[in-house]
Amino acid sequence: MRAEHHDCMEIGIYSFAELYPDPLTGKTVSAKQRLDELIKLAKLADDAGLDVFGVGEHHRLDYAVSSPPVILSAISQLTENIKLTSATTVLSTEDPVRLFEDFATLDLISNGRAEIIAGRGAFLDSFPLFGYDVGHYKELFEEHIELFLTLNSEEEVITWKGCYRPPLNNAEISPQPFHGSIPLWLGVSGTQESAERAGSAGAGLALAVLSGDPRSSKPLVDKYREAASKAGHPPENVKVAVTGHTFISKTNEQAIQEFYPYHSNYWSRVHSYHGIHEPLTKEDFERAAGKETALFVGSSQQIIEKIMHQYELFGHQRFLAQIDIGGMPFKKAAENIERLATEVAPVIRKETSKASD
């Protein structure tokens, strides 16, 4: 069963399971090794008392996970308490019925630990792969959210009609989740429209704070809460998670030196997909890792200060650290988890518990 940390911030991790070469050795692990190590990282996180483990969805040869519920199901059999979430599910090109049934199955075999973070994703590869027209990018996302919310309403028989898939007429939806419904979060990175959509839907807001000044994201959180209140959703269902790239070392300087090659590698590969070919300089990276910026890089104390600074801005209930980007080897990722769990999480839980009193 889930181990709940009531009235304090949840601390978790997520991975995209990239198959990037290690920038220091040039070696790329196989998909088999990456998946085996991903399961080990989840087990380490559970054993260390972290609250959430997430895995992303991609449909490219340089990523190892295309189906989060499959890998999360394997993880569920080796863990006891940690919540298991996609991070994110590309909802525009997922069939909502199959998505719901897959995660309901995961929810049952994990004793109620399944969650979904849904979003549009950073890549468009899944559109042609699954026969969707990218010209309907926005419309597909909105319709699939609507259908998923209908499925997630604790009704076993559904009638529904949309524009982009066949209608459902008294369709039996099986299995049903352990707790009746699956916690849904919507991933948001920059648009107020997306934040308002999450609030109106009664979903959690998973806010990607990856670069720049985190204060620029405050209007998104405000719009989310305003939309949720206007739609009549109870305050206990209005939840915010902050997600971000994270690397923790003994000192700030050591963290910058160790993490720069991996973050730069990640930056170059992701941005080249979008036609941006300028490298991330060391100076730009050091600025991005400063005290008032979004990147969670530094000593345990600096990470604590950054999380608490953002807590003052957003009042969020969850922090999710992306802990293994850019071809980072298993050992470094495992050390990152250990520091997050033993040096950062206890302090954050204590401080946010005080704030909620």
C-alpha positions as CSV (number, residue, x, y, z in Angstrom):
1,M,0.0,0.0,0.0
2,R,1.0,3.6,-0.4
3,A,3.1,5.3,2.2
4,E,1.6,8.7,2.6
5,H,3.5,11.8,3.9
6,H,0.5,13.8,5.0
7,D,0.6,17.6,5.0
8,C,4.1,17.8,3.6
9,M,5.6,17.9,0.1
10,E,6.0,14.6,-1.7
11,I,9.5,14.0,-3.2
12,G,10.0,11.8,-6.2
13,I,12.1,11.1,-9.3
14,Y,11.5,10.5,-13.0
15,S,13.4,9.3,-16.0
16,F,13.0,9.4,-19.8
17,A,15.3,6.4,-20.1
18,E,17.4,8.0,-22.9
19,L,19.8,5.9,-24.9
20,Y,22.4,8.7,-25.3
21,P,26.1,8.0,-25.3
22,D,27.9,8.8,-22.1
23,P,29.7,12.1,-23.1
24,L,32.8,11.1,-21.0
25,T,33.2,7.5,-22.4
26,G,31.3,7.6,-25.7
27,K,29.6,4.4,-24.7
28,T,25.8,3.8,-25.2
29,V,24.1,1.1,-23.2
30,S,21.6,-1.2,-24.8
31,A,17.9,-0.8,-24.4
32,K,18.0,-4.1,-22.3
33,Q,20.6,-2.7,-19.9
34,R,18.8,0.7,-19.7
35,L,15.5,-1.0,-18.7
36,D,17.2,-3.3,-16.2
37,E,18.9,-0.3,-14.6
38,L,15.7,1.8,-14.6
39,I,14.0,-0.9,-12.6
40,K,16.9,-0.9,-10.2
41,L,16.7,2.9,-9.8
42,A,13.0,2.6,-9.0
43,K,13.8,-0.1,-6.4
44,L,16.5,2.2,-4.8
45,A,14.0,5.1,-4.7
46,D,11.4,2.9,-3.0
47,D,13.8,1.5,-0.5
48,A,15.1,5.0,0.3
49,G,11.6,6.2,1.1
50,L,10.9,8.5,-1.9
51,D,7.2,9.0,-2.8
52,V,7.0,8.9,-6.5
53,F,8.7,7.2,-9.5
54,G,7.9,8.3,-13.0
55,V,8.9,7.2,-16.5
56,G,8.4,9.0,-19.8
57,E,7.0,7.8,-23.1
58,H,8.9,8.2,-26.4
59,H,8.8,6.5,-29.7
60,R,12.4,6.9,-30.9
61,L,15.5,4.7,-31.1
62,D,17.3,6.9,-28.6
63,Y,14.8,6.2,-25.9
64,A,14.2,2.9,-24.2
65,V,10.6,3.2,-23.0
66,S,7.6,3.5,-25.4
67,S,5.0,2.1,-23.0
68,P,5.2,3.4,-19.4
69,P,2.6,1.0,-17.9
70,V,4.6,-2.0,-19.0
71,I,7.8,-0.9,-17.3
72,L,5.8,0.4,-14.3
73,S,4.1,-2.9,-14.0
74,A,7.5,-4.7,-13.7
75,I,8.6,-2.1,-11.1
76,S,5.4,-2.6,-9.1
77,Q,6.3,-6.2,-8.4
78,L,9.6,-5.2,-6.8
79,T,8.4,-2.1,-4.8
80,E,6.0,-1.6,-1.9
81,N,5.2,2.0,-1.3
82,I,6.3,4.3,-4.1
83,K,3.6,5.8,-6.4
84,L,4.1,4.9,-10.1
85,T,3.4,7.4,-12.8
86,S,3.9,8.1,-16.4
87,A,5.9,11.3,-17.0
88,T,4.4,12.0,-19.4
89,T,1.9,10.0,-21.4
90,V,1.5,11.5,-24.9
91,L,-2.3,11.8,-24.7
92,S,-2.8,13.2,-28.2
93,T,-1.8,9.9,-29.8
94,E,-3.0,7.5,-27.1
95,D,-6.3,5.7,-27.3
96,P,-7.9,6.8,-24.0
97,V,-9.7,3.5,-23.5
98,R,-6.6,1.5,-23.8
99,L,-4.7,4.0,-21.7
100,F,-7.3,3.8,-18.9
101,E,-7.5,0.0,-18.9
102,D,-3.7,-0.4,-18.9
103,F,-3.3,2.0,-15.9
104,A,-6.3,0.5,-14.2
105,T,-4.5,-2.9,-14.5
106,L,-1.3,-1.4,-13.1
107,D,-3.3,0.2,-10.3
108,L,-4.7,-3.2,-9.3
109,I,-1.4,-5.1,-9.3
110,S,0.3,-2.3,-7.4
111,N,-2.4,-2.0,-4.8
112,G,-3.5,1.4,-5.9
113,R,-0.2,3.2,-6.7
114,A,-0.8,4.1,-10.3
115,E,-1.0,7.7,-11.6
116,I,-0.8,9.4,-15.0
117,I,0.9,12.6,-16.0
118,A,-0.5,13.4,-19.4
119,G,0.8,15.9,-21.9
120,R,1.5,16.7,-25.5
121,G,5.1,15.6,-25.4
122,A,8.2,17.3,-26.9
123,F,8.3,15.2,-30.1
124,L,5.9,14.5,-32.9
125,D,7.0,11.0,-33.8
126,S,3.9,9.3,-32.4
127,F,1.5,11.1,-34.8
128,P,2.6,9.3,-38.0
129,L,3.5,6.1,-36.1
130,F,-0.1,5.7,-34.8
131,G,-1.9,7.2,-37.8
132,Y,-2.9,10.6,-36.4
133,D,-2.8,13.9,-38.3
134,V,-0.5,16.3,-36.6
135,G,-2.8,19.1,-38.0
136,H,-5.3,18.0,-35.3
137,Y,-2.7,18.3,-32.6
138,K,-4.8,20.5,-30.3
139,E,-8.2,19.0,-31.1
140,L,-6.9,15.4,-30.4
141,F,-5.5,16.4,-27.1
142,E,-8.7,18.1,-25.9
143,E,-10.9,15.2,-27.1
144,H,-8.7,12.6,-25.5
145,I,-8.8,14.4,-22.2
146,E,-12.6,14.6,-22.3
147,L,-12.9,10.9,-23.0
148,F,-10.3,10.0,-20.4
149,L,-12.2,12.0,-17.7
150,T,-15.4,10.2,-18.7
151,L,-13.7,6.9,-18.3
152,N,-12.2,7.9,-15.0
153,S,-15.5,8.8,-13.5
154,E,-16.0,5.5,-11.7
155,E,-18.7,4.4,-14.2
156,E,-18.3,0.9,-15.5
157,V,-20.4,1.3,-18.6
158,I,-19.8,4.3,-20.9
159,T,-21.6,6.0,-23.7
160,W,-19.6,8.7,-25.5
161,K,-19.2,10.4,-28.9
162,G,-16.4,12.5,-30.3
163,C,-14.9,13.5,-33.6
164,Y,-11.7,11.5,-33.9
165,R,-12.5,8.0,-32.9
166,P,-15.6,5.7,-33.1
167,P,-18.3,6.3,-30.4
168,L,-18.8,4.2,-27.4
169,N,-22.3,2.8,-26.9
170,N,-22.9,1.2,-23.5
171,A,-19.2,0.1,-23.6
172,E,-18.0,-2.0,-20.7
173,I,-14.7,-0.6,-19.3
174,S,-12.6,-3.2,-17.5
175,P,-10.9,-3.5,-15.2
176,Q,-11.7,-0.6,-12.9
177,P,-9.0,0.9,-10.8
178,F,-8.2,-0.1,-7.2
179,H,-9.5,3.2,-5.8
180,G,-12.2,3.8,-8.4
181,S,-10.3,6.4,-10.3
182,I,-6.7,7.1,-11.4
183,P,-5.0,10.3,-10.2
184,L,-4.5,12.4,-13.3
185,W,-2.0,15.3,-13.7
186,L,-1.6,17.4,-16.8
187,G,2.0,18.4,-17.8
188,V,2.4,22.1,-18.5
189,S,5.5,24.0,-19.5
190,G,4.5,27.4,-20.8
191,T,1.0,28.3,-21.8
192,Q,-1.8,29.7,-19.6
193,E,-4.3,27.9,-21.7
194,S,-2.8,24.5,-20.7
195,A,-2.8,25.5,-17.1
196,E,-6.4,26.6,-17.2
197,R,-7.3,23.3,-18.9
198,A,-5.8,21.3,-16.1
199,G,-7.7,23.4,-13.5
200,S,-11.0,23.1,-15.3
201,A,-10.6,19.3,-15.7
202,G,-9.8,18.9,-12.0
203,A,-6.5,17.4,-12.8
204,G,-3.2,18.1,-11.0
205,L,-0.8,20.5,-12.6
206,A,2.7,19.1,-13.3
207,L,4.7,22.2,-14.0
208,A,8.0,21.7,-15.9
209,V,10.4,24.3,-14.5
210,L,13.5,23.6,-16.6
211,S,15.2,26.9,-17.2
212,G,15.2,30.6,-16.6
213,D,13.6,32.4,-13.6
214,P,11.0,30.2,-11.9
215,R,9.0,33.4,-11.0
216,S,7.9,33.5,-14.7
217,S,5.9,30.3,-14.0
218,K,3.9,31.8,-11.2
219,P,1.1,33.1,-13.5
220,L,0.5,29.5,-14.7
221,V,0.0,28.3,-11.2
222,D,-2.4,31.2,-10.5
223,K,-4.4,30.5,-13.6
224,Y,-4.6,26.9,-12.8
225,R,-6.0,27.5,-9.3
226,E,-8.4,30.1,-10.6
227,A,-9.8,27.7,-13.2
228,A,-10.1,24.9,-10.7
229,S,-12.0,27.1,-8.3
230,K,-14.3,28.4,-11.0
231,A,-15.1,24.9,-12.1
232,G,-16.0,24.0,-8.5
233,H,-13.3,21.5,-7.8
234,P,-12.5,21.0,-4.0
235,P,-9.3,22.5,-2.8
236,E,-7.9,19.0,-1.8
237,N,-8.0,18.0,-5.5
238,V,-6.1,21.1,-6.7
239,K,-2.5,20.0,-6.6
240,V,0.7,21.3,-8.1
241,A,3.9,19.4,-8.9
242,V,7.2,21.0,-9.9
243,T,9.5,18.9,-12.2
244,G,13.0,19.7,-13.0
245,H,16.5,18.5,-14.0
246,T,18.4,17.7,-10.8
247,F,21.9,16.8,-9.8
248,I,23.3,16.8,-6.3
249,S,26.9,16.6,-5.2
250,K,29.1,17.4,-2.2
251,T,29.5,21.1,-3.2
252,N,28.0,23.5,-5.7
253,E,31.2,23.6,-7.7
254,Q,31.6,19.9,-7.8
255,A,27.9,19.5,-9.0
256,I,28.5,21.9,-11.8
257,Q,31.7,20.2,-12.9
258,E,30.2,16.7,-12.8
259,F,26.8,17.5,-14.4
260,Y,27.7,19.9,-17.2
261,P,28.8,17.2,-19.7
262,Y,25.5,15.3,-19.2
263,H,23.3,18.4,-19.3
264,S,25.1,19.7,-22.3
265,N,24.7,16.4,-24.1
266,Y,21.0,16.3,-23.3
267,W,20.6,20.0,-24.4
268,S,22.3,19.5,-27.7
269,R,20.3,16.3,-28.7
270,V,16.9,17.6,-27.7
271,H,17.4,21.0,-29.2
272,S,18.8,19.7,-32.5
273,Y,15.5,17.9,-33.0
274,H,13.8,21.3,-32.9
275,G,16.4,22.9,-35.3
276,I,18.5,24.6,-32.6
277,H,22.2,23.7,-33.0
278,E,23.9,26.2,-30.7
279,P,25.8,24.3,-28.0
280,L,25.3,25.0,-24.3
281,T,28.4,26.8,-23.1
282,K,29.9,26.2,-19.6
283,E,29.2,29.9,-18.8
284,D,25.5,29.6,-19.8
285,F,25.2,26.4,-17.8
286,E,26.7,28.0,-14.7
287,R,24.2,30.9,-15.0
288,A,21.4,28.4,-15.4
289,A,22.5,26.7,-12.1
290,G,22.5,29.9,-10.1
291,K,20.6,30.3,-6.8
292,E,17.6,32.1,-8.4
293,T,17.2,30.0,-11.5
294,A,15.3,26.8,-12.3
295,L,18.0,24.2,-12.7
296,F,18.4,22.1,-9.5
297,V,22.1,21.6,-9.5
298,G,24.3,22.0,-6.5
299,S,25.0,20.7,-3.0
300,S,22.2,19.3,-0.9
301,Q,21.8,22.6,0.9
302,Q,21.5,24.5,-2.4
303,I,18.8,22.1,-3.6
304,I,16.9,22.5,-0.4
305,E,17.1,26.3,-0.7
306,K,15.9,26.1,-4.3
307,I,13.0,23.8,-3.6
308,M,11.9,26.0,-0.6
309,H,12.3,29.2,-2.7
310,Q,9.9,27.7,-5.3
311,Y,7.6,26.4,-2.5
312,E,7.2,30.1,-1.4
313,L,6.3,30.9,-5.0
314,F,4.0,28.0,-5.9
315,G,2.9,26.3,-2.7
316,H,3.2,23.0,-4.5
317,Q,2.6,19.6,-3.1
318,R,5.1,17.6,-5.0
319,F,8.6,17.9,-6.4
320,L,9.9,15.5,-9.1
321,A,13.5,15.4,-10.0
322,Q,14.7,14.1,-13.4
323,I,17.9,12.4,-12.2
324,D,19.7,10.7,-15.0
325,I,19.8,12.8,-18.2
326,G,22.3,13.0,-21.0
327,G,23.8,9.5,-20.9
328,M,24.5,9.6,-17.2
329,P,25.7,6.1,-16.0
330,F,23.8,4.1,-13.4
331,K,26.2,4.7,-10.6
332,K,25.9,8.5,-10.7
333,A,22.1,8.3,-11.0
334,A,22.0,6.0,-8.0
335,E,24.2,8.5,-6.0
336,N,21.8,11.3,-7.1
337,I,18.8,9.3,-5.7
338,E,20.6,8.6,-2.4
339,R,21.5,12.2,-1.8
340,L,17.9,13.4,-2.7
341,A,16.4,10.8,-0.4
342,T,18.7,11.1,2.6
343,E,19.9,14.7,2.6
344,V,17.2,16.7,0.8
345,A,13.8,15.0,1.3
346,P,13.8,14.8,5.1
347,V,14.5,18.6,5.4
348,I,11.8,19.5,2.7
349,R,9.2,17.3,4.4
350,K,9.9,18.9,7.8
351,E,9.9,22.4,6.5
352,T,6.7,22.0,4.4
353,S,5.0,20.2,7.2
354,K,5.7,23.2,9.4
355,A,4.3,25.5,6.7
356,S,1.0,23.5,6.5
357,D,0.4,23.7,10.3
